[in-house]
Amino acid sequence: MLTIIKDKKKFAILFFIMLLIDTIVKTNLPWPYRFISKPPTIFLIILFYYYNHTATEGRNYFWVMLALFSFFVADLLIINRANVTLLISSFVVYTIAKVFLCFRFSHTSDFKVSRLIPFSIVIFIYTVVLVLYIHDGLGSYFLFALFSYFISLLLCQFAYLRKEVVDKKSYLFVLAGVLCYMVSEGITIINTFKGDVLYQDFFIMFFYGTGIYLMVYGMITEKRIEPKNYF
């Protein structure tokens, strides 16, 4: 098993098989069965990062492990979506996980502000449109949803600002992972506060699992490069 976890290609096959199994369980069986199919999926990602990470700074490893364990807890909490307390608690823990990833992706290198503005505008418009679309169903959760998506916006920005600080492969994998995660998060929120989305269970699981995998893969293959000085 350890050999598979350390082999990136074999692990990818194993992970997406487990993700498919969990998706099938979610769409065809009662929710208690998810306590069997769900934990192994995210736990595999934790092991994948643990055995393959190359972080030279201890705090980077620390932030990622905190984020992954937060995702693990949130995944368990959200299984019983009918329980409002557990559902909201899962959203809180997911938000905490995103904060940890923000710390991981942050850096002190200089960057070109003009390059950040167009990207931020696009992500901001996406966030505003989504929040306005589900506004009527949010009720007293409006401020919480706004704050959670504000953290998602920060996460996107930090992932975007890794450009020219890390190698291109790591940068693209992490950014694609963050965007996939945001798509999954958006579908989940629409489904929770607005109504059903076509093939929602499949898309939520596919984009969520793919997003986490791409982010972790991008981090374990990361190579730091000397950033350009724009000032």
N, C-alpha and C positions, 0 to 999 in steps of 0.2 A: 504493500500500500504506500509506504514511504517513497518507494521508487517512482510510483505514478505521480505523487504530489510534487516531487522534485523535477519531473519531466513536464515542461510547460505544455507541450502538444497533447500528451496523454491526459494531463489534468484537465485541459479544456474540454476534451471529449467526455471525461467522467463528470465534470461539473454540469455541462449542459444536458447530459442524460438525467442527472439528479433533478435539475431544474424542470425538465420535461415531465418527470414522474410527479413532482410536486404540483405542477400545473394540472395534470390529469386528475390527481387526487382532489385538488381544489374545485374543479369543475364537475366532478362526478360523484363525490362522496361527501357525507356530512362533515362539518367543520372539525369535530374532535380527531378525525384521522390525520389532520394537518400537523398535529403534534408529533406524528411519526415521520411524515414526509418532509416537513419544513426545516427542522433543526439541522439535519445533515447537510443541507445545501449551503447555508451560511457558515456552518462549522468547517466545511471543506475550504472555504475561502480564507478563514482564519488560519488554518493549517498551511495553506498555500503561501500566505504572506509570511508566516512564522519561519518556514523552512527555506524560503527563497529571498527574503528581504536582504538588501545590501545597504541599508541606511547607515551612513557614516556618523550621523548625529543621533544620539540616544533619544532625544526628544521627538524626532520624526517617527521612530519606531513606537514610541509611547503614544503619540497622538493617533496613529493608525490603529493600533490595537484597541485603544479606547473607543474609536469610531466603530470598528468591526464588532466589538462586544455589545455596543449600544444598538447596532443594527440587529444583532442576534436577539437581544431582549425585546426590542420593538417588534420584531417578526413574531415572537411568541405572543405578545400582548394583542396584536391586531388579528390573530386567528379568529377569536370570537368577536366578530364585528358588531354583533347584536348588543353586546354589553357596552354602553356608552362610556362608562368610566375607563374600561380597558382600551377602547378605541381612541379616546382623547389622550390617554396616557401614552399610547404608542406613538401618536403624532408628536408629543412632547419629547420622547426619547429619540425619535427620528431627527428632530430639530437639533438636539444635543449632539447627535452623531455628525450632523452637517457642520456644527461649530468646530468639532474636533478636526474634521477634514480641512476646514478653513485654516486652522492653525498649521496643519501639515503642509498645505500648499502655499502658505505665505512665505515671503522671502524679503530680504532687505536690499536687493539689487535695484538699480535705477530702471525705470521703464518710460516709454514714450506715451504721455497722456493722450495725445491725439489719436493713437491707435486704440486706446481703451474706450473712448467715447462712443463710436458707432456700435460696438459690440454691446456696451452697457445699455444703450438706447433700445436695441432690439430685444434684449432680455427683459428690460423694464416694461416695454409695451406688451410682451407676452404675459408678464405677471399681472399687469393692470387688467388686460382683457380677460384673463382667467378669473381673477377676483371679482370683476364686475359681472361676469357670466353666472357665477355661483352665489352672488351677493345675497339674493333673496333667501337662499337656503342656509346661509351661515348663521343668521340670528346673532346670538351673543358670542359666537365664535369668530366674528369678523376680525377683531384686532389680533387674535391669535393666528388666524390664517394669514393675515397680512405680515405679521412678524416672521412666521415660518417661511413664507416665500421671499421675504427680505433676506433671510439667511441663505436661501437657495440662490438668490441674486449675487450675494457676496461670494458664495462657493464658486459660481460660474466665473466671476471676475478673477478670483485667485487662481483658478485653473487656467484661465486665459493668459494671465500675467506670467505664467511659467515659460512663455515663449522666449527663446534665446537665453534662458537661464538653465534649462535642461535640454537634452537631445530631442530632436524632432519626433522620434518614435514615441518616446515617453510622453511628450507634450500632447500629441494627437490622441493617444490612447486614453489619457486622463480626461482630456476635454470631451472626447466622444462619450466616455463613461458618465461624466457629469450631466451631459445633455440627455443621455438615455434615462438617467435617474430622474431628471426633471420631467420627462415625458410620462414616466410611470407615476410620479407623484401627482402630476396634473390630472391624469385619468382617475387615480384613486380619489382625489378630492372631488372631482366632478361626480363620480359614482356615489360618494358618501353624502354630499350636500345638495346635489342637483338631481341626478337620475342615472339610469343605466346608460352605458356606452357599448356600442357594438363590439362584441368579442373582448369585453373589458377584462375578464379574468386572464385570458391569454396574454393580452398586451401589457397588463400590469406586471405580470410575472416575468415576461420576456424582457421588457425594458429595464425592470428593476434588477433582475439577475445579471443581465448583460452589462448594465451600468456599473454595478459593484465589481464585476469581474474585470472590466476594462480599466477601471480606476486602479485596482490592485495590481493588475498586470503592468500598467504604466509606471507604477511606483517601484515595483521590484526590478524593472529593467532601466530605471532612471540613471542617467549619467549627467552629472553637473558639468556645465561649460562656463567659461569666463564670459559674463554678460558685458554688453557694450555700455559705455557711459554716454548718456544722452545730454548731460549737463556740463 
